[in-house]
Amino acid sequence: PILNVVLNSVMKNILIELDLSKSAGEKLKSGGDEGFMEKDQVNDALAKILEYKSKKELMKKDVRSSYKNPPDREVLLKKLKETGKVDNYEVELISKKEKLKTVLISTTLEGEVISGMMMDITKRKQAEEALAESEKRYRNFVETSSECVCNLDLEGNFMYMSPAGLMMYELSEGGVKGVHCTKLVKPTYSDLLNETLEKAKRGKTVQFQYESETSTGDRWFESILKPIRDDSGKIVSLLRISRDITAGKKAGEKLRESEKNLIDAQQLAHIGHWAWDIKRSILKWSDEIFNIFGVKKDSFVVSAENFEKTIHPEDLEFFLNERKEALDSDKDLSIVHRIIRSNGEVRYVHERATIIRDKHNNPLRVFGTVQDVTERKLVEEALKVSKEKFRNLMETVPIGISMSTPEDSFVEVNKTMVEMFGYDSKEEYLKLNPTTLYHDPKDRERFVDLMKKEGVKDYEIQYKRKDGTLFWGSESSVTQKIDGGIQFINSLQDITERRRSEEGLLNKIEELEKFHQLTVGRELKMIKLEEEIERLKEELKSLRKND
């Protein structure tokens, strides 16, 4: 519905309404843009359309040679003989300068006399094609975003919600239409939503946060609410774009807390942690992992073998190979794979792990985290088939979006991306070489290589702002053929806080491991000391006996 309003407004400015009410005499005398012919007469406009210097020069031309496809003329004549009149017959002609012209022909047959009018619509056709290409670009923006896009009426009732939004709120398309937006938030936030509705209805764009209840728990969302106007400027509906910021909220809360037990880390963004003692073949899970895998803590025996049985059969070989490569090399493990829960449900999890080695570089223990990323994966797949068109998405979506070429130049960028990198304007940003935004220029080379092969999903590296400061970003991109060339459509999210949370967790694990090793070392020294004391006592007794 939003897109229709925008498209109708654009098309009204592009389409040319034909006025066929003037008489033949008026057309011949007219100095307008409409070409006209009757018997052996033509007007100047017709000669101009076909790029002839004069009417006289045009009259010497065999009209049949002007048709790009000669059968089109036969079809026109056949219709004219059958009905005596043909209106707005679209056909392609070749001008004197061999340029392709798209025209509309309206003609009548009275006795043996054919008279008609021709209008050049070449520019209109080009505009329509450009509009279609533009719509194609914006469709791709939707397909690479995981945001919830909604259209509300002026009362705050949902008229439409994107597949990503339906996934976030666990709703069906039919189940959301007509539902008031306050029904999807906690009651304490109802007044806030009603206030934002009133502001948007008065023409303001509003940004706000709220909390919702879902079957998987309470979730935080950040939204932008914007009025949509018709051709006359009247506000007819509201556009709302939301993103799930639950992980960021929880991470922020945990970072502000004082030091706690390691088990608290499992509550960060629904992440569970685990530890694997390789030599003793002991695997330990936090409580959250039991929830993720859908098994009961009091009945499921945690072991490497039982864990492997939960992995989807099609992913098992891939997982084992990745784990072996990590154990045999110095790299950490990062892998997304499917699991099958006890009820048969298939879920996606993202596992990250760091390996503790001895002085000979042999692996001793593995500490890691596992996160349920099913919603993100399903949203990505849903966006691939999304057919909704929202032309204003690029400027309202709260993530960075840009378009670049393999030759290292920018084509388009949104305001969020410009602000993310600390630049003053789009114009300044578009002059940049994309490589300058990467902390390590080689990351850009790797990115381009990946894009040429298969595209990029969640490409996590460090980027550099205008002032030289660094931040972590997660980039997803798709390749699109536009205007005969290849372009990258990129979306970028700042994940610095999430990376800090993960680094803090791994540092805590490392500290505990060092503490464990130190404690064990002290215990061994105490044992040796006690043994030495006992030996000296026995030696003293022996000396006393000899005396």
SEROMI-805699 format. One line per 5 residues: for each residue x, y negated, z negated of C-alpha. Coordinates in steps of 0.25 Angstrom, whole numbers, plus 5000, padded with zeros to 4 digits. Layout:
BEGIN
X Y Z ~ ...
! end
This chain:
BEGIN
5000 5000 5000 ~ 5011 4990 4997 ~ 5018 4993 5010 ~ 5006 4991 5018 ~ 5004 4977 5012
5019 4974 5016 ~ 5017 4980 5030 ~ 5004 4974 5033 ~ 5011 4960 5030 ~ 5023 4963 5039
5015 4969 5051 ~ 5005 4957 5051 ~ 5017 4948 5054 ~ 5023 4958 5064 ~ 5011 4962 5072
5006 4953 5083 ~ 4991 4953 5086 ~ 4987 4952 5100 ~ 4977 4941 5105 ~ 4971 4946 5118
4959 4937 5118 ~ 4965 4926 5127 ~ 4961 4926 5142 ~ 4970 4930 5153 ~ 4971 4915 5158
4975 4911 5144 ~ 4986 4922 5143 ~ 4992 4919 5157 ~ 4993 4904 5152 ~ 4998 4907 5138
5012 4905 5135 ~ 5011 4915 5123 ~ 5018 4928 5121 ~ 5008 4937 5128 ~ 5010 4942 5142
4998 4942 5151 ~ 4996 4947 5165 ~ 4984 4947 5175 ~ 4984 4951 5189 ~ 4996 4945 5195
4998 4935 5183 ~ 5007 4936 5171 ~ 5010 4925 5160 ~ 5024 4921 5156 ~ 5023 4928 5143
5022 4942 5150 ~ 5035 4938 5158 ~ 5042 4934 5145 ~ 5038 4947 5138 ~ 5045 4955 5150
5056 4945 5150 ~ 5054 4940 5164 ~ 5058 4926 5168 ~ 5044 4923 5174 ~ 5030 4928 5177
5034 4928 5192 ~ 5046 4937 5189 ~ 5037 4946 5181 ~ 5027 4947 5192 ~ 5037 4953 5201
5040 4965 5191 ~ 5033 4979 5192 ~ 5027 4980 5179 ~ 5028 4995 5179 ~ 5043 4994 5177
5042 4986 5164 ~ 5036 4998 5157 ~ 5046 5006 5148 ~ 5037 5018 5150 ~ 5030 5017 5163
5019 5027 5159 ~ 5014 5016 5149 ~ 5009 5008 5160 ~ 5001 5019 5166 ~ 4995 5022 5152
4991 5007 5151 ~ 4985 5007 5165 ~ 4977 5019 5162 ~ 4971 5013 5150 ~ 4968 5000 5157
4960 5008 5168 ~ 4953 5016 5158 ~ 4948 5005 5149 ~ 4951 4992 5156 ~ 4958 4986 5144
4971 4990 5136 ~ 4974 4983 5123 ~ 4988 4982 5117 ~ 4995 4993 5125 ~ 5009 4994 5119
5020 4997 5129 ~ 5035 4995 5131 ~ 5040 4987 5143 ~ 5054 4984 5149 ~ 5057 4969 5151
5065 4963 5162 ~ 5077 4962 5152 ~ 5074 4977 5150 ~ 5070 4975 5136 ~ 5059 4984 5129
5046 4976 5126 ~ 5035 4982 5119 ~ 5022 4975 5123 ~ 5007 4976 5121 ~ 4998 4976 5133
4983 4972 5134 ~ 4977 4973 5148 ~ 4964 4973 5155 ~ 4959 4978 5168 ~ 4948 4971 5175
4945 4976 5189 ~ 4959 4977 5195 ~ 4965 4966 5187 ~ 4974 4970 5175 ~ 4977 4959 5165
4984 4960 5152 ~ 4992 4955 5141 ~ 5006 4959 5135 ~ 5012 4956 5122 ~ 5026 4959 5118
5027 4966 5105 ~ 5041 4970 5105 ~ 5045 4962 5093 ~ 5033 4968 5085 ~ 5037 4982 5089
5051 4979 5084 ~ 5046 4973 5071 ~ 5037 4985 5069 ~ 5049 4995 5071 ~ 5058 4986 5061
5046 4987 5051 ~ 5046 5002 5052 ~ 5061 5003 5050 ~ 5060 4994 5038 ~ 5049 5003 5032
5058 5015 5034 ~ 5069 5008 5026 ~ 5060 5005 5015 ~ 5054 5019 5015 ~ 5069 5024 5013
5070 5015 5001 ~ 5058 5022 4994 ~ 5064 5036 4998 ~ 5077 5033 4991 ~ 5071 5027 4978
5066 5034 4966 ~ 5057 5022 4961 ~ 5042 5022 4959 ~ 5035 5013 4969 ~ 5020 5010 4966
5009 5001 4972 ~ 4999 4996 4962 ~ 4986 4988 4964 ~ 4984 4975 4956 ~ 4978 4982 4945
4990 4991 4942 ~ 4985 5004 4948 ~ 4994 5012 4956 ~ 4991 5013 4971 ~ 5004 5020 4975
5016 5027 4968 ~ 5028 5032 4975 ~ 5032 5047 4974 ~ 5044 5043 4965 ~ 5034 5036 4956
5024 5048 4956 ~ 5036 5056 4952 ~ 5040 5047 4941 ~ 5026 5046 4935 ~ 5023 5061 4938
5010 5057 4946 ~ 5004 5061 4959 ~ 5001 5050 4970 ~ 4986 5052 4968 ~ 4987 5052 4953
4993 5038 4952 ~ 4984 5030 4962 ~ 4975 5021 4954 ~ 4982 5023 4941 ~ 4985 5010 4933
5000 5008 4931 ~ 4999 5007 4916 ~ 4995 5022 4915 ~ 5009 5026 4919 ~ 5016 5019 4907
5016 5020 4892 ~ 5004 5012 4886 ~ 5014 5002 4880 ~ 5018 4997 4894 ~ 5004 4995 4899
5003 4981 4895 ~ 5017 4978 4902 ~ 5012 4984 4915 ~ 4999 4976 4915 ~ 5008 4963 4913
5017 4967 4925 ~ 5004 4970 4933 ~ 4999 4956 4930 ~ 5013 4949 4934 ~ 5014 4957 4947
4999 4953 4951 ~ 5004 4938 4949 ~ 5015 4941 4959 ~ 5027 4944 4950 ~ 5037 4956 4951
5038 4962 4938 ~ 5049 4972 4933 ~ 5046 4980 4920 ~ 5049 4993 4913 ~ 5039 5003 4906
5038 5017 4901 ~ 5029 5029 4906 ~ 5026 5042 4900 ~ 5028 5054 4909 ~ 5028 5069 4907
5043 5069 4906 ~ 5043 5058 4896 ~ 5043 5043 4895 ~ 5049 5036 4907 ~ 5054 5021 4909
5051 5014 4922 ~ 5056 5001 4927 ~ 5046 4994 4937 ~ 5045 4982 4947 ~ 5030 4977 4950
5029 4968 4962 ~ 5016 4962 4968 ~ 5013 4966 4983 ~ 5006 4955 4991 ~ 4998 4955 5004
5000 4946 5016 ~ 4993 4935 5009 ~ 5002 4936 4997 ~ 4991 4942 4988 ~ 4996 4952 4978
4989 4965 4982 ~ 4997 4976 4974 ~ 5009 4979 4966 ~ 5022 4986 4969 ~ 5029 4994 4957
5042 5000 4958 ~ 5047 5008 4946 ~ 5059 5017 4942 ~ 5061 5026 4931 ~ 5072 5020 4921
5070 5031 4910 ~ 5084 5036 4911 ~ 5090 5022 4910 ~ 5081 5018 4898 ~ 5085 5031 4891
5100 5029 4894 ~ 5099 5015 4889 ~ 5093 5019 4876 ~ 5103 5030 4873 ~ 5115 5021 4876
5110 5011 4866 ~ 5109 5021 4855 ~ 5120 5024 4845 ~ 5128 5037 4847 ~ 5119 5049 4846
5120 5064 4847 ~ 5123 5070 4860 ~ 5110 5076 4862 ~ 5103 5062 4863 ~ 5109 5061 4877
5099 5071 4883 ~ 5088 5061 4881 ~ 5096 5051 4891 ~ 5087 5051 4904 ~ 5082 5065 4902
5097 5071 4902 ~ 5101 5084 4895 ~ 5115 5087 4892 ~ 5122 5101 4891 ~ 5136 5107 4887
5142 5119 4893 ~ 5154 5126 4886 ~ 5160 5134 4898 ~ 5169 5143 4890 ~ 5159 5147 4880
5147 5147 4890 ~ 5138 5139 4881 ~ 5129 5129 4888 ~ 5121 5119 4879 ~ 5109 5110 4883
5102 5098 4877 ~ 5087 5099 4874 ~ 5084 5090 4886 ~ 5090 5101 4896 ~ 5080 5111 4891
5069 5101 4894 ~ 5075 5098 4908 ~ 5076 5113 4911 ~ 5063 5116 4905 ~ 5067 5127 4896
5065 5129 4881 ~ 5077 5127 4872 ~ 5074 5138 4862 ~ 5072 5149 4873 ~ 5082 5145 4885
5096 5150 4883 ~ 5106 5139 4888 ~ 5117 5145 4896 ~ 5124 5142 4909 ~ 5117 5155 4915
5103 5151 4911 ~ 5106 5136 4915 ~ 5109 5141 4929 ~ 5097 5149 4930 ~ 5089 5136 4929
5095 5130 4941 ~ 5087 5131 4954 ~ 5093 5143 4962 ~ 5095 5134 4974 ~ 5104 5125 4966
5111 5135 4957 ~ 5123 5137 4967 ~ 5125 5122 4969 ~ 5125 5120 4954 ~ 5135 5131 4951
5144 5126 4962 ~ 5144 5112 4957 ~ 5146 5116 4943 ~ 5158 5125 4947 ~ 5164 5114 4955
5163 5104 4943 ~ 5169 5115 4934 ~ 5181 5117 4943 ~ 5184 5102 4946 ~ 5185 5090 4938
5171 5084 4942 ~ 5159 5083 4934 ~ 5146 5090 4937 ~ 5134 5082 4943 ~ 5123 5090 4950
5108 5090 4953 ~ 5101 5103 4954 ~ 5087 5110 4952 ~ 5083 5118 4940 ~ 5071 5127 4938
5064 5125 4924 ~ 5058 5136 4917 ~ 5044 5133 4923 ~ 5049 5134 4937 ~ 5050 5119 4939
5062 5114 4947 ~ 5069 5102 4942 ~ 5082 5094 4946 ~ 5093 5091 4936 ~ 5105 5083 4937
5117 5089 4929 ~ 5130 5081 4926 ~ 5141 5087 4918 ~ 5156 5084 4914 ~ 5166 5095 4911
5175 5096 4899 ~ 5189 5103 4903 ~ 5201 5108 4895 ~ 5215 5103 4897 ~ 5216 5113 4909
5204 5107 4915 ~ 5196 5119 4913 ~ 5181 5116 4910 ~ 5177 5119 4896 ~ 5163 5112 4894
5153 5105 4902 ~ 5144 5094 4897 ~ 5133 5089 4906 ~ 5119 5082 4907 ~ 5107 5087 4915
5096 5077 4920 ~ 5082 5081 4926 ~ 5082 5073 4939 ~ 5069 5080 4945 ~ 5061 5067 4946
5072 5060 4953 ~ 5074 5071 4963 ~ 5059 5072 4966 ~ 5058 5057 4968 ~ 5069 5057 4978
5062 5068 4986 ~ 5049 5061 4985 ~ 5055 5048 4990 ~ 5061 5055 5002 ~ 5046 5058 5007
5040 5045 5003 ~ 5033 5037 5014 ~ 5030 5024 5006 ~ 5035 5011 5011 ~ 5038 5000 5001
5045 4989 5008 ~ 5048 4981 4996 ~ 5054 4993 4988 ~ 5069 4988 4991 ~ 5068 4975 4984
5059 4980 4972 ~ 5065 4994 4969 ~ 5074 4993 4956 ~ 5086 5000 4963 ~ 5096 4996 4972
5093 4999 4987 ~ 5102 4996 4999 ~ 5105 5000 5013 ~ 5119 5001 5019 ~ 5126 5007 5031
5137 5017 5032 ~ 5146 5006 5037 ~ 5146 4999 5023 ~ 5136 4988 5025 ~ 5123 4985 5018
5109 4983 5026 ~ 5100 4980 5014 ~ 5099 4980 4999 ~ 5089 4977 4988 ~ 5090 4967 4977
5092 4977 4966 ~ 5105 4982 4973 ~ 5110 4968 4975 ~ 5108 4965 4960 ~ 5114 4979 4956
5127 4975 4962 ~ 5126 4961 4957 ~ 5126 4953 4971 ~ 5119 4940 4973 ~ 5111 4943 4985
5107 4954 4995 ~ 5115 4946 5006 ~ 5128 4947 4998 ~ 5125 4962 4995 ~ 5123 4965 5010
5136 4959 5014 ~ 5143 4970 5005 ~ 5150 4982 5009 ~ 5144 4994 5002 ~ 5157 4999 4998
5160 4987 4989 ~ 5149 4991 4980 ~ 5155 5004 4976 ~ 5165 5005 4964 ~ 5173 5015 4972
5172 5012 4987 ~ 5174 5027 4990 ~ 5160 5029 4984 ~ 5154 5022 4996 ~ 5162 5031 5006
5157 5043 4999 ~ 5143 5037 4999 ~ 5143 5035 5014 ~ 5148 5049 5016 ~ 5137 5055 5008
5126 5046 5015 ~ 5131 5051 5029 ~ 5130 5066 5024 ~ 5117 5067 5015 ~ 5113 5054 5008
5116 5050 4993 ~ 5108 5053 4981 ~ 5112 5047 4967 ~ 5126 5043 4971 ~ 5132 5038 4958
5144 5029 4959 ~ 5149 5016 4953 ~ 5146 5003 4961 ~ 5152 4989 4960 ~ 5144 4976 4958
5148 4963 4963 ~ 5154 4959 4950 ~ 5163 4971 4950 ~ 5156 4979 4939 ~ 5152 4993 4941
5139 5001 4940 ~ 5135 5016 4942 ~ 5124 5018 4953 ~ 5116 5029 4959 ~ 5114 5028 4974
5105 5036 4983 ~ 5105 5033 4998 ~ 5099 5038 5011 ~ 5103 5037 5025 ~ 5093 5030 5035
5094 5027 5050 ~ 5090 5013 5052 ~ 5092 5004 5065 ~ 5100 5015 5071 ~ 5110 5016 5060
5112 5023 5047 ~ 5110 5016 5033 ~ 5110 5020 5019 ~ 5098 5017 5010 ~ 5103 5016 4996
5097 5015 4982 ~ 5106 5013 4970 ~ 5103 5013 4955 ~ 5112 5008 4944 ~ 5115 5020 4935
5126 5014 4926 ~ 5118 5016 4913 ~ 5115 5031 4917 ~ 5130 5033 4919 ~ 5134 5027 4906
5124 5036 4899 ~ 5129 5048 4906 ~ 5144 5044 4903 ~ 5140 5041 4888 ~ 5134 5055 4887
5147 5062 4893 ~ 5156 5054 4884 ~ 5148 5058 4872 ~ 5150 5073 4877 ~ 5165 5071 4879
5166 5065 4865 ~ 5159 5076 4858 ~ 5168 5086 4866 ~ 5180 5079 4861 ~ 5175 5079 4847
5172 5094 4848 ~ 5186 5097 4853 ~ 5192 5088 4842 ~ 5184 5095 4831 ~ 5188 5109 4836
5203 5105 4836 ~ 5202 5100 4822 ~ 5195 5113 4818 ~ 5207 5121 4824 ~ 5217 5112 4817
5210 5114 4803 ~ 5210 5129 4805 ~ 5225 5129 4809 ~ 5228 5120 4797 ~ 5221 5130 4787
5228 5141 4793 ~ 5241 5134 4791 ~ 5237 5131 4776 ~ 5234 5145 4773 ~ 5247 5150 4779
5255 5140 4771 ~ 5248 5145 4758 ~ 5251 5159 4761 ~ 5266 5155 4763 ~ 5266 5148 4750
5260 5160 4742 ~ 5271 5169 4749 ~ 5282 5159 4744 ~ 5276 5159 4730 ~ 5276 5174 4729
5291 5175 4734 ~ 5294 5165 4722
! end
